[in-house]
């Protein structure tokens, strides 16, 4: 099991720490605020109050031995020297040899700085959350979405009524919408038609041109985010 260190217990850091701990991971939670440490102490493997800009203090708590470190120190206007502290923390972690360092940034400029001083990857929770909600509002028919390249995703959608009873060939998803149908999970509508030929239940992981789709089947489709958003809702 990997060992994690979460440094900075603001809203993002605290939620991430609890989520990791609930998954069974060994987590060391670090913050300068004693109150934050006391609030989370019983939910993690170890919680300690220290200044993460002090490399020796980090080593004393075994942070140089963790597999992953996440720097979630706040950088907003009311955070004082939070940005500078976060930069120094990333530098310390890199010098200590921590293999994977993730840094929370509030904007792309801060993200560039973190990347240059040694962050393995930059997290933009506010930006990413806004983008997810924008897409959800624009394309409510799209359920879970897995990004596998910038602007391209594998998405889960419920087949709309307009797809009911039509074959993959009839729908022409690739020709009309530039998306590829990857798999089908039969919904209750499809399962009810047991008297007909073909697969009516379970998973169809290789949809054929003559495979019929029924309303409420779950479709896994791949394509650009823009093309996925054009899929019909009804």
C-alpha positions as CSV (number, residue, x, y, z in Angstrom):
1,X,0.0,0.0,0.0
2,X,1.3,3.4,-0.9
3,X,2.1,6.0,1.7
4,X,0.7,9.5,1.2
5,X,1.5,12.8,2.8
6,X,-1.1,15.6,2.4
7,X,0.3,19.0,3.3
8,X,-2.2,21.8,3.8
9,X,-5.6,20.9,5.3
10,X,-7.8,23.5,3.7
11,X,-11.1,22.4,2.0
12,X,-9.3,20.5,-0.7
13,X,-6.6,19.0,1.4
14,X,-9.0,17.9,4.1
15,X,-11.4,16.2,1.8
16,X,-8.6,14.5,-0.1
17,X,-7.0,13.3,3.1
18,X,-10.2,11.7,4.4
19,X,-11.0,10.1,1.0
20,X,-7.5,8.5,0.9
21,X,-7.8,7.3,4.5
22,X,-11.3,5.8,3.9
23,X,-9.8,3.9,1.0
24,X,-7.4,2.2,3.4
25,X,-4.3,4.2,2.5
26,X,-1.6,5.2,5.0
27,X,-1.9,9.0,5.2
28,X,0.2,11.6,7.0
29,X,-1.7,14.9,7.4
30,X,0.3,18.1,7.9
31,X,-0.7,21.6,8.6
32,X,0.6,24.6,10.5
33,X,-2.8,25.1,12.2
34,X,-3.1,23.1,15.4
35,X,-6.9,23.2,15.2
36,X,-7.0,21.6,11.8
37,X,-4.7,18.8,13.0
38,X,-6.9,18.1,16.0
39,X,-10.0,17.9,13.8
40,X,-8.5,15.3,11.5
41,X,-6.2,13.4,13.9
42,X,-8.6,10.4,14.5
43,X,-9.3,9.9,10.8
44,X,-5.7,9.4,9.5
45,X,-2.7,7.3,10.2
46,X,-0.8,10.3,11.6
47,X,-1.4,14.0,11.8
48,X,1.3,16.5,12.7
49,X,1.6,20.3,13.1
50,X,4.7,21.6,11.4
51,X,6.0,24.2,9.0
52,X,6.5,22.4,5.7
53,X,9.0,24.9,4.5
54,X,11.4,23.3,7.1
55,X,13.0,20.4,5.3
56,X,14.4,18.9,8.5
57,X,11.0,19.0,10.2
58,X,9.6,17.1,7.2
59,X,12.3,14.5,7.4
60,X,11.8,14.0,11.1
61,X,8.2,12.9,10.4
62,X,9.4,10.5,7.6
63,X,8.0,12.5,4.7
64,X,11.1,11.6,2.7
65,X,9.9,8.0,2.8
66,X,6.4,8.6,1.4
67,X,5.4,7.5,-2.1
68,X,3.2,10.4,-2.9
69,X,3.0,13.9,-1.5
70,X,0.1,16.3,-2.2
71,X,0.7,20.0,-1.5
72,X,-2.7,21.6,-0.9
73,X,-1.6,24.8,0.8
74,X,-4.0,27.7,0.2
75,X,-2.8,30.5,-2.1
76,X,-5.8,32.9,-2.0
77,X,-5.7,36.6,-1.0
78,X,-6.3,35.8,2.6
79,X,-3.6,33.1,2.9
80,X,-0.7,35.5,3.5
81,X,2.5,33.8,2.2
82,X,0.6,30.7,1.2
83,X,1.9,30.6,-2.4
84,X,5.6,31.1,-1.3
85,X,5.2,28.4,1.3
86,X,3.7,26.0,-1.2
87,X,6.6,26.6,-3.6
88,X,9.2,26.0,-0.9
89,X,7.4,22.9,0.2
90,X,7.5,21.5,-3.4
91,X,11.2,22.3,-3.6
92,X,11.8,20.5,-0.3
93,X,9.9,17.4,-1.4
94,X,11.9,17.3,-4.6
95,X,15.2,17.6,-2.8
96,X,14.2,14.9,-0.4
97,X,13.5,12.5,-3.3
98,X,9.8,12.1,-3.0
99,X,8.8,10.2,-6.2
100,X,5.4,11.8,-6.9
101,X,4.6,15.4,-6.0
102,X,1.2,16.9,-6.7
103,X,0.6,20.6,-6.2
104,X,-2.8,22.3,-5.9
105,X,-2.8,25.5,-8.0
106,X,-5.5,28.2,-8.2
107,X,-4.6,29.3,-11.7
108,X,-2.4,28.3,-14.7
109,X,0.4,30.8,-13.8
110,X,0.8,29.2,-10.3
111,X,0.7,25.8,-12.0
112,X,3.6,26.7,-14.3
113,X,5.6,27.8,-11.3
114,X,5.0,24.5,-9.4
115,X,5.9,22.5,-12.5
116,X,9.2,24.4,-12.9
117,X,10.2,23.9,-9.3
118,X,9.6,20.1,-9.3
119,X,5.9,19.2,-9.1
120,X,5.2,16.0,-10.9
121,X,1.6,17.1,-11.7
122,X,-0.5,20.1,-11.0
123,X,-4.1,19.9,-9.7
124,X,-6.6,22.7,-10.5
125,X,-9.6,21.8,-8.4
126,X,-11.5,25.1,-8.9
127,X,-10.9,25.2,-12.6
128,X,-11.6,21.5,-13.2
129,X,-14.8,21.6,-11.1
130,X,-16.0,24.6,-13.1
131,X,-15.3,22.8,-16.4
132,X,-17.1,19.7,-15.2
133,X,-20.1,21.6,-14.2
134,X,-20.1,23.6,-17.5
135,X,-20.1,20.4,-19.4
136,X,-22.7,18.9,-17.3
137,X,-25.0,21.8,-17.9
138,X,-24.3,21.9,-21.6
139,X,-24.7,18.1,-22.1
140,X,-26.9,16.7,-19.3
141,X,-27.3,13.5,-21.3
142,X,-23.6,12.6,-20.6
143,X,-23.1,10.7,-17.4
144,X,-19.7,9.7,-16.1
145,X,-16.8,10.8,-18.3
146,X,-13.2,9.7,-18.4
147,X,-10.7,12.0,-20.0
148,X,-8.0,10.2,-21.8
149,X,-6.5,13.1,-23.8
150,X,-7.2,16.9,-23.8
151,X,-10.6,17.4,-25.2
152,X,-11.3,13.6,-25.7
153,X,-13.3,11.3,-23.4
154,X,-14.9,8.0,-22.9
155,X,-18.4,8.7,-21.7
156,X,-21.4,6.9,-20.3
157,X,-24.8,7.9,-21.7
158,X,-28.3,6.5,-21.3
159,X,-29.8,5.7,-24.7
160,X,-32.6,8.3,-25.5
161,X,-36.1,7.4,-26.7
162,X,-35.0,8.3,-30.3
163,X,-32.6,5.4,-30.3
164,X,-35.2,2.8,-29.2
165,X,-35.4,-0.2,-31.5
166,X,-32.8,1.0,-33.9
167,X,-29.7,-0.9,-34.9
168,X,-26.1,0.4,-34.6
169,X,-26.1,0.6,-38.4
170,X,-29.4,2.7,-38.4
171,X,-28.0,5.1,-35.8
172,X,-24.8,5.8,-37.7
173,X,-23.2,7.3,-34.6
174,X,-19.8,7.7,-36.3
175,X,-21.1,9.3,-39.4
176,X,-23.6,11.6,-37.8
177,X,-21.8,12.5,-34.5
178,X,-18.2,11.5,-35.0
179,X,-18.3,9.2,-31.9
180,X,-17.5,5.5,-31.6
181,X,-19.8,3.1,-29.7
182,X,-17.5,1.0,-27.5
183,X,-19.9,-1.2,-25.4
184,X,-23.6,-1.5,-24.4
185,X,-25.1,-2.5,-21.0
186,X,-28.7,-3.5,-21.4
187,X,-31.3,-1.6,-19.5
188,X,-34.6,-2.8,-18.2
189,X,-36.3,-2.0,-21.6
190,X,-33.9,-4.2,-23.5
191,X,-34.1,-7.1,-21.0
192,X,-37.9,-7.1,-21.4
193,X,-37.7,-8.1,-25.0
194,X,-36.6,-11.7,-24.4
195,X,-38.6,-13.2,-27.2
196,X,-36.5,-11.6,-29.9
197,X,-33.2,-12.8,-31.3
198,X,-29.9,-11.3,-30.2
199,X,-28.4,-10.3,-26.8
200,X,-31.0,-8.7,-24.6
201,X,-29.2,-8.6,-21.3
202,X,-25.8,-8.1,-19.7
203,X,-22.9,-6.5,-21.4
204,X,-22.3,-6.3,-25.2
205,X,-18.6,-5.5,-25.5
206,X,-18.4,-5.8,-29.3
207,X,-21.6,-4.1,-30.7
208,X,-22.2,-5.3,-34.2
209,X,-23.9,-3.3,-37.0
210,X,-27.1,-5.3,-36.5
211,X,-27.1,-5.0,-32.7
212,X,-30.4,-3.3,-31.7
213,X,-30.3,-0.5,-29.0
214,X,-33.3,0.0,-26.7
215,X,-34.3,3.1,-24.7
216,X,-32.4,3.2,-21.3
217,X,-29.6,0.9,-22.5
218,X,-26.3,2.3,-21.2
219,X,-23.9,3.2,-24.0
220,X,-20.2,3.7,-23.6
221,X,-19.1,6.1,-26.4
222,X,-15.7,7.7,-27.2
223,X,-15.0,10.9,-29.0
224,X,-14.2,14.6,-28.6
225,X,-16.0,16.4,-25.8
226,X,-17.6,18.7,-28.4
227,X,-19.0,15.8,-30.4
228,X,-20.2,14.0,-27.4
229,X,-22.2,17.0,-26.3
230,X,-24.0,16.9,-29.6
231,X,-25.6,13.5,-28.9
232,X,-29.4,13.7,-28.6
233,X,-31.0,14.0,-25.2
234,X,-34.4,12.7,-26.2
